[in-house]
Amino acid sequence: MRQYGCALAEALEQDPYLLAPLKLHYLRWVLFDDDTRFMYQGIFDTDFDKYTEDAIALFSKAGVSTAFEHLEGFPEDWRTNPEAFVRFVREHHCPSFIEYGEYPYVTADEIKKALRIKSALSEMLDQMQ
């Protein structure tokens, strides 16, 4: 799992927009209990089924595997059987008891657009001085 994480980090260095189709705000992976347990935390703008479909399409298009392949019991046919992928994740899901978002109901794309506008305005104001 750690090797896969390093490979993904390298791929993101090569293409910082690699995971953009997933509409992620935040992604975090944690290995614990002597690397025998894995926690995946992701905050994204789509519903879970759409996120899973997009992830399968992204990995298939890029010709890469998913980190989940390294997890015990993950379906081998995940590329052609998205329902099995979804079922696996739902069966292993641990619900949170509190979540907070500083920017609720604002998509990652809207945040990036606002930052581009802010940058353009700052540049314009700097040129006016």
C-alpha positions in Angstrom: 0.0 0.0 0.0 2.8 2.4 0.8 4.5 1.6 -2.5 1.3 2.4 -4.3 1.0 5.6 -2.4 4.5 6.6 -3.5 3.7 5.7 -7.1 0.5 7.8 -6.9 2.5 10.7 -5.4 5.0 10.5 -8.3 2.1 10.4 -10.9 0.6 13.5 -9.3 4.0 15.3 -9.5 4.0 14.5 -13.3 0.3 15.5 -13.7 -1.1 17.5 -10.8 -4.6 17.3 -12.5 -4.6 13.5 -12.6 -7.3 13.1 -10.0 -9.2 16.2 -11.1 -12.1 14.2 -12.6 -12.9 12.9 -9.1 -13.9 16.4 -7.9 -12.0 16.0 -4.6 -11.7 18.6 -1.9 -9.5 16.4 0.3 -8.0 12.9 0.2 -6.2 11.2 3.1 -4.9 7.7 3.5 -3.8 6.3 6.9 -2.2 2.9 7.6 -2.3 1.9 11.3 -2.0 -1.2 13.5 1.4 -2.0 12.1 0.2 -1.4 8.6 -2.5 -4.0 8.8 -5.4 -1.6 8.7 -6.1 1.1 6.1 -8.3 4.2 6.4 -9.4 6.1 3.3 -10.9 9.6 3.8 -12.1 11.5 0.9 -14.3 14.5 0.5 -15.7 15.0 -3.0 -18.4 17.0 -4.7 -20.3 14.1 -6.3 -22.4 11.3 -4.7 -20.6 8.1 -3.8 -21.8 6.1 -6.8 -20.7 8.8 -9.3 -17.3 9.1 -7.5 -16.8 5.4 -7.8 -17.8 5.3 -11.5 -15.4 8.3 -12.2 -12.6 6.5 -10.3 -13.0 3.3 -12.3 -13.0 5.3 -15.5 -10.0 7.3 -14.5 -7.9 4.3 -13.5 -9.0 2.3 -16.6 -8.1 5.2 -18.9 -4.7 5.8 -17.2 -4.0 2.0 -17.2 -3.3 1.9 -13.5 -4.7 -0.1 -10.7 -6.4 1.2 -7.5 -4.9 1.1 -4.1 -7.9 -0.9 -3.0 -6.6 -3.9 -4.9 -4.2 -4.4 -2.0 -7.0 -4.8 0.5 -8.2 -8.2 1.7 -11.4 -9.2 0.0 -11.5 -6.4 -2.6 -13.2 -7.7 -5.8 -10.8 -8.7 -8.6 -13.4 -7.7 -11.2 -13.7 -4.1 -10.0 -13.0 -2.6 -13.4 -16.0 -4.3 -15.0 -18.1 -4.6 -11.9 -18.5 -1.2 -10.3 -21.3 -2.6 -8.1 -18.9 -5.0 -6.4 -16.5 -2.0 -5.8 -19.3 0.0 -4.2 -20.5 -3.0 -2.2 -17.0 -3.6 -0.8 -16.6 0.0 0.3 -20.1 0.2 1.8 -19.5 -3.0 3.7 -16.3 -1.6 5.2 -17.5 1.9 5.8 -17.3 3.3 9.3 -19.7 6.2 9.7 -18.5 9.4 11.2 -20.3 11.0 14.0 -19.4 14.6 13.2 -18.2 16.3 10.0 -17.6 19.9 9.3 -17.0 21.9 6.2 -15.8 25.5 6.2 -17.3 26.0 2.7 -20.5 23.9 2.6 -22.3 23.7 -0.7 -19.3 25.2 -2.6 -17.6 22.9 -5.1 -13.9 22.5 -5.5 -14.2 23.9 -9.0 -15.9 27.0 -7.6 -13.2 27.5 -5.0 -10.5 27.2 -7.7 -12.3 29.7 -9.9 -12.6 32.1 -7.0 -8.9 31.8 -6.3 -8.1 32.5 -10.0 -10.3 35.6 -9.9 -8.6 36.8 -6.7 -5.2 36.3 -8.3 -6.3 38.2 -11.5 -7.7 41.0 -9.4 -4.5 41.2 -7.3 -2.4 41.3 -10.4 -4.6 44.0 -12.0 -4.4 46.1 -8.8 -0.6 45.7 -8.6 -0.3 47.0 -12.2 -2.5 50.0 -11.4 -0.1 51.2 -8.7 
